[in-house]
Amino acid sequence: MKLKEFIVPDAIRPDLAATDRNGAIKELVTSLAGAGALPESAVEEVVAALVKREQNGSTGFGKGVAVPHVKHPAIKKMAGTIGRSVAGIDFAALDHQPVYSVVLLLSPENQPQQHLQAMNIIFSNLQKDMFRKFLRGSTTHEAIVELLDEADQGK
């Protein structure tokens, strides 16, 4: 599986307006809905599920990155997006540092294997210092898409 199989390019936000965790989650889910990845009517419900997931344990795993994710009945096809915060957002990350890159993943409830595969791909890339560095420094939509292409090619 490759990042481009589930990251929706039209939903990528290189400059998040949100300044807090819940706002960033809502902005990214709304962006996915705007790109046609989920029904507009499901936005609030999906945001609530993601926020509840965060309250159970932060998806901010450190190194300036968070990966909010949820399996939800309103999602028919796995979809993800990326948001970048210049100022940083408090995600209650494990290392207590701000989050600058948010990779959000939504999956159908009936596809747990695909969800795990996608999470594995996301984490294997985010473990790479250079990927995180380039993602944080990518100021345009095009730069982020190009980075995903390079990651999928194993560069």
Summary of the structure (lengths in Angstrom):
residues: 155
radius of gyration: 13.9
end to end distance: 15.5
largest distance: 38.6
contacts: 504
relative contact order: 0.20
helix: 47%
strand: 19%
